[in-house]
């Protein structure tokens, strides 16, 4: 059973999972923006200095789960964060693939 014979929802989930993994790996090479250790100038608001890291944004659904489960072990937390985020992105991809298949089948009927 080749790639062409797979259902669209499965293709969408696999594509979304691969994109998530690629973006996560690429985010390791992009430095996070934010403030340095220098003192803030007069009138500078701390919110203007919030560090943004792409990997943190990708793993955001997992961080919320870890917060509610109160898991503080670093290795366990990062493993759960990665697997849960991968599952979330896979499910998003399956939903997109399912919708794509429905639209495609309706166009074939016309």
Residue pairs with C-beta under 8 A, 6 or more apart in sequence:
3 11
7 97
7 101
8 97
8 98
8 100
8 101
8 104
9 94
9 95
9 97
9 98
9 101
10 94
10 97
11 97
12 93
12 94
12 95
12 96
12 97
12 98
12 100
13 90
13 91
13 93
13 94
13 97
14 90
14 93
15 93
15 97
16 89
16 90
16 92
16 93
16 94
16 96
17 86
17 89
17 90
17 93
19 89
20 58
20 85
20 86
20 89
21 86
23 54
23 58
24 55
24 58
24 59
24 82
26 54
27 53
27 54
27 55
27 58
28 55
30 54
32 51
32 52
32 53
32 54
32 56
33 51
33 52
34 49
34 50
34 51
34 52
35 49
35 51
40 46
40 49
56 63
58 85
59 81
59 82
59 85
61 84
61 85
61 88
62 80
62 81
62 82
62 84
62 85
62 88
63 81
65 80
65 81
65 84
66 77
66 80
66 81
71 77
71 80
